[in-house]
Amino acid sequence: MCEFVTYEAFGAVGDGKTDDIAAIVKAHAYANEHGLPIRTNPDATYYIGGAASPAVIRTHTNWGTSHFIIDDRETENYRVNVFEVPASGTWTNDLPIPPLKAGQEFIDLAACGITLDADMYVTVKSDERMQYIRLGLNEDSGSPQTDSFILTKDGRILSGINWDYTRITSVSAVPIDEDELVIEGGFFKTIANQAESKYTYYGRGLSVRRSNTTVRNVHHTVEGEGDHGAPYSGFFGFSSCAYVKMQDCYVTGHKIYDTIGAQGKPVSMGSYDINCGHVLGITFEGIRQDDILNRRLWGVFGSNFCKQIVFDNCIISRTDAHCGVRDYTIKNSVIGWQGTNTIGFGEMLLENTTCYCDHMIGFRYDYGCTWHGNLTIRNVTWVPHPGRTFAPTMLHARNDGQHDFGYPVSLPTHILIENVTVVDTNVPRDYAGLQIIDNFNPSINAENADTFDEPFGLVRPETLTIRGLRCVSGKKPIICRNMALLPDMKITIED
């Protein structure tokens, strides 16, 4: 028996012109059936047309120095990925998960009649409450309350529970793969779609739904973006899995196109190269991107409903958590023009990083600017809005307290800013100094602070500690231009 499988053995030509997707699909099917790895011809260029026939990867795959051309100009189904990595186990919808409490760490499996042979990835939903009810040009009616977590064989809950569940209306669960699957190498070029500019998100990449999967040394570029096109959900997609890694990969920003949003007004569409949904424990190491200051290209990373995201030693234009993240770490990295945008829970850490963005951290106003937990910013250099005159605000937020997002909203409870340098040199003539916390509700002032009605307002921070903050302008920082918003916050400032 052969030691590995090649695409050529199933008819691939690799000349960059002949559509090789059928051969690629067959090769992976054979490799999966016989438990064999895939290796490719290092000198080949595999052309992949628009057929909606994904290659399913279940074995180690090494694309080496091979090149791939993915042509999205004509596709049978723009949502179908070229490569899919499914979980090895079988999904079940009948796991009898009992009502849950936020922060719960254990389920008595015996009392619930549950017996597990393996740790499980679990997602629960409740249609009793809608959450993430978006505000703004892309407003929507939200989504049912949901949590994903790891349930161990002995009943421990890992990754945390965000919400209370008095009634769970749906459950999906799958055993967590214990062995690591590695997918590596390859130079991929997407010939961009030339579809109408509207919210028809293209997949057409590598979709990972298997826990304990590592993707490394994969290089992705884009060409052929014209004056119109549909956005991309991400060439690298991770969803409904745990303990995954993306290492030493190259990613590319997509051109920004406009469409008409939910309010009938023009809006720029997000278009990503990396996307995560319901992922528990994902680490990005050594991810690289060119043109991180190019404002014509959308930021490369977006996520929803994830927990424990780590960026380490990365150079990318943006990190973004739409529908919440629990525990968020960005360290030893460089962040470009779109910055760090987030809402969520737990501990957020920005450390040993250089930022080139309008705001060091932007709490997303369309989801309430909420962070239930603590924020630490340490050993960071920030160059606000490089190349343009700008009066910087470090922590950006906007919430007038009038919109129900489906959950309580809060700014970080404890904020620590330590050993931070702000290069605030390209500023307006009347610049008074760096603002730390945004004037998030200008309607409130000293006269009406005690009577202003905020039915869905932000819970204010309890403490702000600043140590070793240096502003290159020499201006003394301003805590907030509207201190009526923060009357009870304890402030500690140390040189």
C-alpha positions as CSV (number, residue, x, y, z in Angstrom):
1,M,0.0,0.0,0.0
2,C,1.2,3.5,-0.7
3,E,2.3,5.7,2.1
4,F,0.4,8.8,0.9
5,V,-2.1,9.9,-1.7
6,T,-1.5,12.4,-4.5
7,Y,-4.0,14.3,-6.6
8,E,-2.3,13.1,-9.8
9,A,-3.2,9.5,-8.9
10,F,-6.8,10.5,-9.5
11,G,-6.4,12.5,-12.6
12,A,-5.2,15.9,-11.6
13,V,-3.2,17.7,-14.2
14,G,-1.8,20.6,-12.2
15,D,-1.2,22.9,-15.2
16,G,-3.1,25.9,-13.8
17,K,-5.7,25.6,-16.5
18,T,-7.4,22.2,-16.3
19,D,-10.1,22.1,-13.6
20,D,-8.7,19.6,-11.0
21,I,-11.5,19.8,-8.4
22,A,-13.0,16.4,-9.3
23,A,-9.6,14.7,-8.9
24,I,-8.9,16.5,-5.6
25,V,-12.3,15.4,-4.2
26,K,-11.6,11.7,-5.2
27,A,-8.1,11.8,-3.8
28,H,-9.3,13.0,-0.4
29,A,-12.2,10.5,-0.4
30,Y,-9.7,7.7,-1.0
31,A,-7.3,9.0,1.6
32,N,-10.1,9.3,4.2
33,E,-11.2,5.7,3.5
34,H,-7.7,4.3,3.9
35,G,-6.4,6.6,6.6
36,L,-3.6,8.0,4.4
37,P,-2.2,11.5,4.3
38,I,-2.3,13.7,1.2
39,R,0.8,15.1,-0.4
40,T,0.9,17.2,-3.5
41,N,3.2,17.8,-6.4
42,P,5.5,20.7,-5.3
43,D,5.6,22.1,-8.8
44,A,1.9,21.9,-9.7
45,T,-0.6,24.6,-10.0
46,Y,-4.1,23.2,-9.4
47,Y,-7.0,25.2,-11.0
48,I,-10.3,25.0,-9.1
49,G,-13.4,26.2,-10.9
50,G,-16.9,27.0,-9.6
51,A,-18.2,23.5,-9.0
52,A,-20.1,23.1,-5.6
53,S,-18.3,19.8,-4.7
54,P,-16.1,20.3,-1.6
55,A,-13.1,18.1,-0.9
56,V,-13.6,16.5,2.5
57,I,-10.3,16.4,4.6
58,R,-10.1,13.8,7.4
59,T,-6.3,13.0,7.2
60,H,-3.1,15.0,7.4
61,T,-2.7,17.1,4.3
62,N,0.5,18.7,3.1
63,W,0.2,21.0,0.2
64,G,3.9,21.9,0.4
65,T,4.9,24.5,-2.2
66,S,2.0,23.6,-4.6
67,H,-0.1,26.5,-6.0
68,F,-3.9,26.6,-6.2
69,I,-6.0,29.0,-8.2
70,I,-9.6,29.3,-7.0
71,D,-11.7,31.0,-9.6
72,D,-14.8,32.6,-8.1
73,R,-16.0,34.4,-11.2
74,E,-18.6,31.7,-12.0
75,T,-19.8,29.5,-9.1
76,E,-22.6,26.9,-8.8
77,N,-23.0,27.8,-5.1
78,Y,-20.9,30.6,-3.6
79,R,-21.6,29.3,0.0
80,V,-19.9,25.9,-0.6
81,N,-16.3,25.8,0.4
82,V,-13.6,24.1,-1.6
83,F,-12.2,22.2,1.4
84,E,-14.2,21.0,4.4
85,V,-12.8,19.5,7.6
86,P,-15.7,17.9,9.5
87,A,-15.7,16.5,13.0
88,S,-14.9,12.8,13.1
89,G,-17.7,12.0,15.5
90,T,-21.5,12.1,15.0
91,W,-23.5,15.1,16.0
92,T,-26.4,14.5,18.3
93,N,-29.4,16.7,19.1
94,D,-30.8,14.7,22.1
95,L,-28.3,15.3,24.8
96,P,-30.5,16.1,27.9
97,I,-28.7,19.2,29.1
98,P,-30.5,20.7,32.2
99,P,-31.2,24.4,32.8
100,L,-27.9,26.3,33.2
101,K,-26.7,29.3,35.2
102,A,-24.2,31.9,34.1
103,G,-20.8,30.9,35.4
104,Q,-21.9,27.3,36.1
105,E,-18.9,24.9,36.2
106,F,-20.4,21.4,36.6
107,I,-23.4,19.3,35.5
108,D,-24.4,16.2,37.5
109,L,-24.4,13.8,34.5
110,A,-25.8,10.8,36.5
111,A,-28.7,12.9,37.7
112,C,-29.5,13.9,34.1
113,G,-29.1,10.4,32.7
114,I,-26.1,11.3,30.7
115,T,-23.2,9.0,30.1
116,L,-20.3,10.2,28.0
117,D,-17.5,8.2,26.4
118,A,-15.6,11.4,25.4
119,D,-15.5,15.1,26.1
120,M,-18.1,16.9,24.1
121,Y,-18.4,20.1,22.2
122,V,-21.9,21.4,23.1
123,T,-24.0,24.3,21.8
124,V,-27.3,25.2,23.6
125,K,-29.9,27.7,22.5
126,S,-33.1,29.2,24.0
127,D,-35.7,30.8,21.9
128,E,-37.1,32.5,25.0
129,R,-34.9,35.5,24.6
130,M,-33.4,37.3,21.6
131,Q,-29.9,38.8,22.0
132,Y,-27.4,40.8,20.0
133,I,-30.2,42.9,18.6
134,R,-28.1,45.1,16.4
135,L,-28.3,48.8,16.1
136,G,-27.4,51.1,13.2
137,L,-27.3,50.8,9.4
138,N,-27.1,47.0,9.6
139,E,-29.8,46.7,12.3
140,D,-31.5,43.4,12.8
141,S,-33.8,41.6,15.3
142,G,-31.0,39.6,16.9
143,S,-30.6,35.8,17.4
144,P,-31.8,33.3,20.1
145,Q,-29.7,33.2,23.3
146,T,-26.9,30.7,22.8
147,D,-23.8,29.3,24.5
148,S,-21.1,26.9,23.4
149,F,-19.0,25.0,25.9
150,I,-16.9,21.9,26.5
151,L,-18.6,19.2,28.7
152,T,-16.1,16.7,30.0
153,K,-16.7,13.0,30.7
154,D,-16.9,13.8,34.4
155,G,-19.4,16.7,34.1
156,R,-17.1,19.7,34.2
157,I,-18.0,22.7,32.1
158,L,-15.1,24.3,30.3
159,S,-15.1,27.6,28.4
160,G,-17.7,29.2,30.7
161,I,-21.4,29.8,30.5
162,N,-22.4,33.4,29.6
163,W,-26.1,33.4,30.4
164,D,-28.9,31.8,32.5
165,Y,-31.0,29.2,30.8
166,T,-34.3,28.4,32.4
167,R,-35.4,26.5,29.3
168,I,-33.1,25.1,26.6
169,T,-34.9,24.7,23.3
170,S,-32.2,23.1,21.3
171,V,-28.9,21.2,21.8
172,S,-26.2,20.1,19.4
173,A,-23.2,18.1,20.5
174,V,-20.3,16.2,19.1
175,P,-17.3,14.3,20.6
176,I,-14.1,16.3,20.6
177,D,-11.4,14.7,18.4
178,E,-8.5,13.8,20.7
179,D,-5.8,13.4,18.0
180,E,-4.4,16.4,16.2
181,L,-5.1,16.9,12.5
182,V,-2.6,19.0,10.6
183,I,-3.3,20.8,7.3
184,E,-0.2,22.7,6.0
185,G,1.5,24.4,3.1
186,G,0.2,25.6,-0.2
187,F,-0.1,28.9,-2.0
188,F,-3.7,29.8,-2.7
189,K,-4.9,32.5,-5.0
190,T,-8.5,33.5,-5.2
191,I,-9.7,35.2,-8.4
192,A,-12.3,37.4,-6.8
193,N,-16.0,37.1,-7.7
194,Q,-17.4,39.9,-9.8
195,A,-21.0,39.6,-8.4
196,E,-23.4,42.3,-7.4
197,S,-22.3,44.3,-4.4
198,K,-24.7,43.0,-1.8
199,Y,-24.7,40.7,1.3
200,T,-24.2,37.4,-0.5
201,Y,-21.2,36.2,1.4
202,Y,-18.8,33.9,-0.5
203,G,-17.2,30.9,1.3
204,R,-15.0,29.2,-1.2
205,G,-12.0,28.4,1.0
206,L,-11.1,26.1,3.9
207,S,-13.8,25.3,6.4
208,V,-12.8,23.7,9.7
209,R,-15.4,22.1,12.0
210,R,-13.1,19.6,13.6
211,S,-11.6,20.1,17.1
212,N,-7.9,19.7,17.6
213,T,-7.0,20.9,14.1
214,T,-3.9,22.9,13.1
215,V,-3.7,24.9,9.9
216,R,-0.1,26.2,9.3
217,N,2.0,27.7,6.6
218,V,-0.9,28.3,4.2
219,H,-0.6,31.4,2.0
220,H,-3.6,33.1,0.6
221,T,-3.8,36.1,-1.8
222,V,-6.6,37.7,-3.8
223,E,-6.6,39.2,-7.3
224,G,-9.1,40.6,-9.8
225,E,-11.2,42.8,-7.5
226,G,-12.9,45.3,-9.7
227,D,-15.4,48.2,-9.1
228,H,-18.0,45.8,-7.7
229,G,-18.1,42.5,-6.0
230,A,-19.8,40.5,-3.2
231,P,-18.0,40.2,0.2
232,Y,-16.2,37.1,1.6
233,S,-17.0,35.4,4.9
234,G,-13.4,34.2,5.0
235,F,-11.0,31.9,3.1
236,F,-10.1,30.4,6.5
237,G,-13.3,29.5,8.4
238,F,-13.5,27.9,11.8
239,S,-16.8,27.0,13.3
240,S,-18.4,24.8,16.0
241,C,-15.2,23.3,17.3
242,A,-12.6,23.6,20.0
243,Y,-8.8,23.7,20.5
244,V,-7.8,24.8,17.0
245,K,-4.7,26.7,15.8
246,M,-3.7,28.7,12.8
247,Q,0.1,29.2,12.6
248,D,2.5,31.1,10.3
249,C,-0.1,31.7,7.6
250,Y,-0.3,34.7,5.2
251,V,-3.7,36.4,4.7
252,T,-5.0,39.2,2.5
253,G,-7.4,42.0,3.0
254,H,-10.4,42.3,0.6
255,K,-11.5,45.4,-1.2
256,I,-14.3,47.3,0.5
257,Y,-17.6,47.5,-1.4
258,D,-20.7,49.4,-0.5
259,T,-24.3,48.3,-0.5
260,I,-27.7,49.4,0.9
261,G,-28.1,48.4,4.5
262,A,-31.2,47.6,6.6
263,Q,-32.1,51.2,7.0
264,G,-32.0,51.9,3.3
265,K,-28.8,53.8,3.4
266,P,-25.3,53.0,1.9
267,V,-23.1,50.9,4.1
268,S,-19.7,49.4,3.7
269,M,-19.7,45.6,3.8
270,G,-17.3,43.7,5.9
271,S,-15.2,41.2,3.9
272,Y,-12.9,38.8,5.8
273,D,-10.0,36.4,5.2
274,I,-10.4,34.7,8.6
275,N,-13.8,34.0,10.2
276,C,-14.7,32.2,13.4
277,G,-18.1,31.2,14.8
278,H,-18.8,29.3,18.0
279,V,-15.2,28.3,18.4
280,L,-13.8,27.5,21.9
281,G,-10.1,28.0,22.3
282,I,-8.5,29.2,19.1
283,T,-4.9,30.5,18.8
284,F,-3.5,32.5,16.0
285,E,0.3,32.5,15.9
286,G,2.6,34.2,13.4
287,I,-0.2,35.4,11.1
288,R,1.0,37.9,8.5
289,Q,-0.7,40.5,6.3
290,D,0.6,43.2,4.0
291,D,-1.0,46.6,3.7
292,I,-2.3,46.8,7.2
293,L,-2.7,50.6,6.9
294,N,-4.6,50.4,3.5
295,R,-8.0,51.9,4.2
296,R,-9.4,50.5,0.9
297,L,-9.1,47.0,2.3
298,W,-11.4,45.6,5.0
299,G,-9.8,44.1,8.2
300,V,-9.1,40.4,7.9
301,F,-10.6,38.9,11.0
302,G,-14.2,38.6,12.3
303,S,-15.8,36.4,14.9
304,N,-19.1,35.6,16.5
305,F,-20.0,33.6,19.7
306,C,-16.4,32.6,20.4
307,K,-14.5,31.9,23.6
308,Q,-10.8,32.2,24.4
309,I,-9.3,33.8,21.3
310,V,-5.5,34.4,21.4
311,F,-3.5,36.4,18.8
312,D,0.3,36.0,19.4
313,N,3.0,37.5,17.2
314,C,0.6,38.5,14.4
315,I,0.6,41.4,11.9
316,I,-2.9,42.1,10.8
317,S,-5.2,45.0,10.0
318,R,-8.0,44.2,12.4
319,T,-9.4,41.9,15.1
320,D,-13.1,42.0,15.6
321,A,-15.6,40.2,17.8
322,H,-19.2,40.9,16.7
323,C,-21.6,38.8,18.8
324,G,-19.3,38.6,21.8
325,V,-16.1,36.8,22.8
326,R,-15.2,35.4,26.2
327,D,-11.6,36.0,27.1
328,Y,-9.6,37.8,24.5
329,T,-5.8,38.1,24.3
330,I,-3.7,40.1,21.8
331,K,0.0,40.1,22.5
332,N,3.4,40.6,20.7
333,S,1.6,41.8,17.6
334,V,1.0,44.7,15.3
335,I,-2.6,45.8,14.6
336,G,-3.4,48.0,11.6
337,W,-5.9,50.7,10.7
338,Q,-9.2,49.0,11.8
339,G,-7.9,48.2,15.2
340,T,-9.3,46.0,17.9
341,N,-13.1,46.0,18.0
342,T,-15.0,43.9,20.4
343,I,-17.8,43.2,22.9
344,G,-17.8,40.3,25.4
345,F,-17.0,38.8,28.7
346,G,-14.1,37.9,31.0
347,E,-10.5,39.0,30.7
348,M,-9.3,41.1,27.8
349,L,-5.5,41.7,27.4
350,L,-3.7,43.9,24.9
351,E,0.0,43.5,25.6
352,N,3.4,44.1,24.0
353,T,1.7,45.3,20.8
354,T,1.9,48.2,18.4
355,C,-1.4,49.7,17.2
356,Y,-2.0,51.9,14.2
357,C,-5.7,52.7,14.4
358,D,-8.2,55.4,15.3
359,H,-8.9,54.0,18.8
360,M,-6.7,51.6,20.7
361,I,-9.9,49.6,21.5
362,G,-13.3,50.1,20.0
363,F,-16.3,48.7,21.9
364,R,-18.8,48.1,19.2
365,Y,-21.7,50.6,19.5
366,D,-24.0,48.4,17.3
367,Y,-23.9,45.7,20.0
368,G,-24.0,48.1,23.0
369,C,-20.3,48.7,23.7
370,T,-20.4,46.0,26.4
371,W,-17.6,44.2,28.2
372,H,-18.5,42.3,31.3
373,G,-15.1,41.8,32.9
374,N,-11.7,43.4,33.1
375,L,-9.4,45.1,30.6
376,T,-5.6,45.2,30.8
377,I,-3.5,47.3,28.3
378,R,0.2,46.8,29.0
379,N,3.5,47.6,27.2
380,V,1.7,49.0,24.1
381,T,2.7,51.7,21.6
382,W,-0.2,53.4,19.8
383,V,0.1,55.6,16.7
384,P,-3.4,57.0,16.3
385,H,-4.8,57.4,12.8
386,P,-1.4,57.6,11.1
387,G,-1.1,60.1,8.3
388,R,-4.1,62.1,9.3
389,T,-4.8,64.9,11.8
390,F,-6.6,63.2,14.7
391,A,-7.5,63.9,18.3
392,P,-7.3,60.4,19.8
393,T,-9.6,58.6,22.2
394,M,-8.1,55.4,23.7
395,L,-11.3,53.5,24.6
396,H,-14.1,54.2,22.1
397,A,-17.8,53.7,23.0
398,R,-21.2,55.1,22.1
399,N,-24.4,54.2,23.9
400,D,-27.3,56.6,24.7
401,G,-29.0,54.0,26.9
402,Q,-32.2,53.9,24.8
403,H,-31.7,50.6,22.8
404,D,-32.4,47.1,24.1
405,F,-29.7,44.8,22.8
406,G,-31.2,41.8,24.6
407,Y,-28.7,41.8,27.5
408,P,-27.3,44.2,30.2
409,V,-24.5,46.3,28.9
410,S,-21.4,47.3,30.8
411,L,-18.0,48.9,30.3
412,P,-15.0,46.9,31.8
413,T,-15.2,46.7,35.5
414,H,-11.5,47.2,36.2
415,I,-9.3,49.0,33.6
416,L,-5.5,48.8,33.9
417,I,-3.3,50.9,31.5
418,E,0.4,50.3,32.2
419,N,3.5,51.3,30.3
420,V,1.7,52.7,27.3
421,T,3.2,55.2,24.8
422,V,0.8,57.3,22.6
423,V,2.4,59.0,19.6
424,D,-0.1,61.9,19.5
425,T,1.8,64.2,17.3
426,N,-0.4,64.7,14.2
427,V,-3.2,66.4,16.1
428,P,-5.5,69.5,15.6
429,R,-4.2,72.9,16.8
430,D,-6.7,73.0,19.6
431,Y,-5.8,69.5,20.8
432,A,-6.2,69.4,24.6
433,G,-4.8,65.9,25.1
434,L,-5.5,62.2,24.8
435,Q,-9.0,61.1,26.1
436,I,-8.9,57.8,27.9
437,I,-12.6,56.9,28.0
438,D,-15.0,58.2,25.3
439,N,-17.8,60.6,26.0
440,F,-20.1,57.7,25.4
441,N,-23.4,59.5,26.1
442,P,-23.1,63.3,25.3
443,S,-26.8,63.8,26.3
444,I,-25.8,63.4,30.0
445,N,-24.2,66.4,31.8
446,A,-23.6,67.6,35.3
447,E,-27.1,69.1,35.5
448,N,-29.1,66.1,34.4
449,A,-26.8,63.2,35.4
450,D,-29.1,62.2,38.4
451,T,-32.3,62.3,36.4
452,F,-31.4,61.3,32.8
453,D,-33.3,58.1,31.9
454,E,-31.1,55.3,30.6
455,P,-33.3,52.2,30.5
456,F,-30.5,50.2,28.7
457,G,-27.5,52.3,29.8
458,L,-23.9,51.1,30.4
459,V,-22.8,50.0,33.8
460,R,-19.8,52.3,34.6
461,P,-16.3,51.0,35.4
462,E,-15.4,50.7,39.0
463,T,-11.7,51.4,38.7
464,L,-9.2,53.0,36.3
465,T,-5.6,52.5,37.1
466,I,-2.9,54.2,34.9
467,R,0.8,53.5,35.4
468,G,3.6,54.9,33.2
469,L,1.4,56.4,30.4
470,R,3.5,58.6,28.1
471,C,2.0,61.0,25.5
472,V,4.6,62.1,23.0
473,S,2.7,65.5,22.6
474,G,3.5,66.3,26.2
475,K,-0.1,66.9,26.9
476,K,-1.6,65.6,30.1
477,P,-4.2,62.9,29.3
478,I,-7.9,63.6,30.0
479,I,-9.8,60.8,31.7
480,C,-13.1,61.7,29.9
481,R,-14.4,64.9,28.5
482,N,-17.6,64.3,30.3
483,M,-16.9,63.2,33.8
484,A,-20.6,63.4,34.6
485,L,-20.7,59.9,33.1
486,L,-18.2,58.5,35.6
487,P,-18.9,60.1,39.0
488,D,-18.1,57.0,41.1
489,M,-15.2,55.5,39.2
490,K,-12.0,55.3,41.4
491,I,-9.1,56.7,39.5
492,T,-5.4,55.9,40.3
493,I,-2.6,57.5,38.3
494,E,1.1,56.7,38.8
495,D,4.1,57.8,36.9
